[in-house]
Amino acid sequence: GTNVFDIVTRKIVANYDVGSDVFDSTIVNRTVVAHAPDASPHCIKLFDIRGGNSSYPALHGHTDTIWSLQTSASGNEILSSGKDGTVMIHDLRTGKPTLTIAASTSGIRSAIFAGDQQQYVVTGARDFTVKIWDTLSGSLHRTHSVGQSG
């Protein structure tokens, strides 16, 4: 499960069972956002810290393992990427995806929001490329090859 700790007392204040080992989690607006890498279906689960079980719908759209999560600065969106090569932005208020990008055939290991207005998403793929995407249109802005390590 996912433990939530009080950073002052260092005690567990909540625990959430997501049905498998949690690969990544974050907290935004008193909500634990977590996913298990090999859970089926491949989804992101949300849990309210104030009251136990999930009162939010799971976020769906990935067809394989989810490798990274990041919340937006506003706390209203979550960015995810995964082995299926897609990058998704979900609106946490509606539970619906607002953008899906087929970013790579080799899988996206990481994705982050970038820019002053978070107008870009930067992805790092298993094919050793870093790509910059426009969050409004989903179009590719720039590609950088970082080469392979020995």
C-alpha positions as CSV (number, residue, x, y, z in Angstrom):
1,G,0.0,0.0,0.0
2,T,0.9,3.7,0.0
3,N,1.8,5.3,3.4
4,V,1.3,9.0,4.0
5,F,3.7,10.4,6.6
6,D,3.5,13.5,8.8
7,I,6.9,15.1,8.1
8,V,7.0,16.7,11.6
9,T,6.1,13.6,13.7
10,R,7.4,11.1,11.1
11,K,4.3,8.9,11.8
12,I,2.0,7.3,9.3
13,V,-1.2,9.3,9.1
14,A,-2.9,7.2,6.4
15,N,-2.4,4.1,4.4
16,Y,-4.1,3.3,1.0
17,D,-4.3,-0.2,-0.5
18,V,-3.9,0.1,-4.3
19,G,-3.9,-3.7,-4.8
20,S,-0.2,-3.9,-5.7
21,D,3.1,-2.4,-5.0
22,V,3.1,1.4,-5.7
23,F,5.5,2.5,-8.3
24,D,5.0,6.2,-7.9
25,S,2.9,8.5,-5.8
26,T,2.5,12.2,-5.1
27,I,0.2,14.4,-3.1
28,V,-1.8,17.3,-4.5
29,N,-4.7,19.2,-2.8
30,R,-4.9,16.6,0.0
31,T,-5.2,13.8,-2.6
32,V,-2.8,10.9,-2.8
33,V,-2.2,10.1,-6.5
34,A,-0.8,6.6,-6.9
35,H,-0.4,3.8,-9.5
36,A,0.9,0.3,-9.4
37,P,3.1,-0.6,-12.3
38,D,1.7,-3.9,-13.2
39,A,-1.9,-3.4,-12.1
40,S,-4.6,-4.3,-14.5
41,P,-6.2,-2.2,-15.8
42,H,-3.4,0.2,-16.1
43,C,-4.8,3.2,-14.3
44,I,-4.1,6.0,-11.8
45,K,-6.0,5.9,-8.5
46,L,-6.8,8.9,-6.3
47,F,-7.4,8.8,-2.6
48,D,-8.6,11.6,-0.3
49,I,-6.2,11.9,2.6
50,R,-9.1,13.2,4.8
51,G,-11.3,10.1,4.4
52,G,-9.9,6.7,3.6
53,N,-11.2,5.2,0.3
54,S,-11.1,6.7,-3.1
55,S,-13.9,9.2,-3.8
56,Y,-12.6,9.9,-7.2
57,P,-12.8,7.8,-10.4
58,A,-9.6,6.1,-11.5
59,L,-7.9,7.8,-14.4
60,H,-7.7,5.5,-17.5
61,G,-6.1,5.6,-20.9
62,H,-2.8,3.9,-20.7
63,T,-2.6,0.4,-22.2
64,D,0.6,-0.8,-20.4
65,T,2.7,0.0,-17.4
66,I,2.7,3.6,-16.2
67,W,6.2,4.8,-15.5
68,S,5.9,8.4,-14.3
69,L,3.5,10.9,-12.7
70,Q,3.6,14.6,-12.2
71,T,1.0,17.1,-11.0
72,S,0.6,20.5,-12.5
73,A,1.5,23.7,-10.6
74,S,-2.3,24.4,-10.2
75,G,-2.9,20.9,-8.9
76,N,-5.8,20.5,-11.4
77,E,-4.0,18.2,-13.8
78,I,-1.8,15.1,-13.7
79,L,0.7,14.2,-16.3
80,S,1.5,10.5,-16.9
81,S,3.7,8.5,-19.2
82,G,4.4,4.9,-19.8
83,K,5.6,1.8,-21.5
84,D,2.8,2.1,-24.1
85,G,4.6,5.2,-25.5
86,T,1.8,7.6,-24.6
87,V,1.8,10.8,-22.6
88,M,-1.5,11.8,-21.0
89,I,-2.7,14.9,-19.2
90,H,-5.8,14.2,-17.1
91,D,-8.1,16.9,-15.5
92,L,-8.4,15.9,-11.9
93,R,-11.7,17.7,-11.5
94,T,-13.4,15.6,-14.3
95,G,-11.3,12.5,-14.4
96,K,-11.1,12.9,-18.2
97,P,-7.9,13.1,-20.3
98,T,-7.4,16.5,-21.9
99,L,-4.5,15.5,-24.0
100,T,-3.0,12.2,-25.3
101,I,0.2,12.1,-27.2
102,A,1.6,9.1,-29.0
103,A,5.1,10.1,-28.1
104,S,7.3,7.1,-28.8
105,T,7.2,3.4,-29.9
106,S,9.8,2.6,-27.3
107,G,8.1,3.8,-24.2
108,I,8.3,7.1,-22.2
109,R,10.3,6.7,-19.0
110,S,9.6,10.2,-17.8
111,A,7.6,13.3,-18.5
112,I,7.5,16.7,-16.9
113,F,5.6,20.0,-17.3
114,A,7.9,22.8,-18.5
115,G,7.7,26.5,-19.3
116,D,6.4,29.5,-17.3
117,Q,2.8,28.6,-18.1
118,Q,3.5,24.8,-18.3
119,Q,2.8,25.1,-22.0
120,Y,5.3,22.3,-22.8
121,V,5.7,18.7,-21.8
122,V,9.3,17.3,-21.9
123,T,9.6,13.5,-22.4
124,G,12.5,11.1,-22.1
125,A,12.1,7.9,-24.1
126,R,13.8,4.5,-24.1
127,D,15.1,5.3,-27.6
128,F,17.4,7.9,-26.1
129,T,15.5,10.9,-27.3
130,V,14.2,13.9,-25.4
131,K,11.2,15.6,-27.0
132,I,9.4,18.8,-26.2
133,W,5.6,18.9,-26.9
134,D,3.1,21.7,-26.9
135,T,0.4,21.1,-24.3
136,L,-2.3,22.9,-26.2
137,S,-2.0,21.2,-29.6
138,G,-0.1,18.1,-28.7
139,S,2.4,18.9,-31.5
140,L,6.1,18.1,-31.4
141,H,8.1,21.3,-30.8
142,R,11.7,19.9,-30.8
143,T,13.6,16.6,-30.6
144,H,17.0,16.0,-29.1
145,S,19.0,12.7,-29.4
146,V,21.0,12.1,-26.3
147,G,22.8,9.0,-27.6
148,Q,23.4,5.6,-26.1
149,S,25.5,4.8,-23.1
150,G,28.1,2.0,-23.3
